[in-house]
Amino acid sequence: MKGKLAFAVGAGVGYLFGTRAGRQQFEKLKSWASDTWNDPRVQGYVQEAEHAAADFARTQGGALKDKAVSTAKSKFSSGAPQDEPTTWEPADGPLVDADDAKPDVPRY
């Protein structure tokens, strides 16, 4: 299924950039996207989303920063003795190198 989808996407991109008719369709699509983005109604939604994000950052940013700092301090100050280095692993387990994922494949 992935192969068919990749072929269809590749054929579409090849059509858009490889033929005169495809380039014309691409220019139409680009013009439509630009007109849509510059529409005052769309820009109104964009500004509303920007204001909502800014308000959230103003109200919650300090609390999130304080929580992150306190968590980091508690993790690194009391987590390990001073003579041992503190290591970190992601919550879902250790990272695996691409070569480690398939040990039977010869490495060049």
C-alpha positions in Angstrom: 0.0 0.0 0.0 2.9 2.4 0.8 4.4 1.7 -2.6 1.2 2.5 -4.4 0.8 5.7 -2.4 4.4 6.7 -3.1 4.0 6.1 -6.8 0.8 8.1 -7.0 2.5 11.0 -5.1 5.5 10.8 -7.4 3.4 10.7 -10.5 1.4 13.8 -9.3 4.6 15.7 -8.5 6.1 14.7 -11.8 3.0 15.9 -13.6 2.9 19.2 -11.8 6.5 20.1 -12.5 7.2 18.1 -15.6 4.5 19.3 -18.0 3.2 22.7 -19.1 -0.4 21.8 -18.2 0.9 20.6 -14.8 2.8 23.9 -14.2 -0.4 25.8 -15.1 -2.4 23.7 -12.6 0.3 24.4 -10.0 0.2 28.1 -10.6 -3.6 28.0 -10.2 -3.3 26.0 -7.0 -0.6 28.5 -5.7 -2.8 31.4 -6.6 -5.8 29.8 -4.8 -3.8 29.1 -1.7 -2.4 32.7 -1.7 -5.9 34.2 -2.1 -7.3 31.9 0.7 -4.4 32.8 3.1 -4.9 36.5 2.4 -8.7 36.4 2.9 -9.7 38.7 5.8 -11.8 35.9 7.3 -8.9 33.5 7.4 -6.6 36.2 8.8 -9.2 36.8 11.5 -8.9 33.2 12.6 -5.1 33.3 12.4 -5.1 36.4 14.7 -7.5 34.8 17.1 -5.3 31.7 17.3 -2.2 33.9 17.8 -3.9 35.8 20.6 -5.1 32.6 22.3 -1.5 31.1 22.1 0.0 34.3 23.5 -2.6 34.4 26.3 -1.9 30.8 27.2 1.8 31.4 27.2 1.4 34.5 29.5 -0.9 32.7 31.9 0.7 29.2 32.0 4.3 29.8 30.9 5.5 30.8 34.4 3.8 27.8 36.0 5.3 25.4 33.4 8.7 26.9 33.8 8.6 26.6 37.6 7.4 23.0 37.3 10.2 22.1 34.9 12.8 23.7 37.1 11.6 22.1 40.3 11.4 18.7 38.6 14.9 19.0 37.2 16.4 20.2 40.5 14.8 17.3 42.4 15.9 14.8 39.7 19.5 15.9 39.5 20.1 17.0 43.1 18.9 13.9 45.0 18.8 11.3 42.2 22.4 10.0 42.3 25.5 10.3 44.5 27.9 13.1 43.6 30.7 10.7 42.5 28.5 8.9 40.0 27.4 10.6 36.7 23.7 11.0 36.3 22.4 9.3 33.2 19.1 9.9 31.4 17.0 7.5 29.4 13.8 8.3 27.5 10.6 7.2 29.2 10.0 4.6 26.5 13.4 2.9 27.0 16.9 3.3 25.7 17.6 4.7 22.2 18.5 2.1 19.6 21.1 2.8 16.9 20.0 1.9 13.4 22.8 -0.7 13.2 21.6 -2.3 16.4 18.1 -2.7 15.0 19.2 -5.3 12.4 22.3 -7.0 13.8 22.3 -9.7 11.0 22.8 -7.2 8.2 26.4 -6.7 7.2 27.8 -3.2 7.9 29.9 -1.5 5.3 
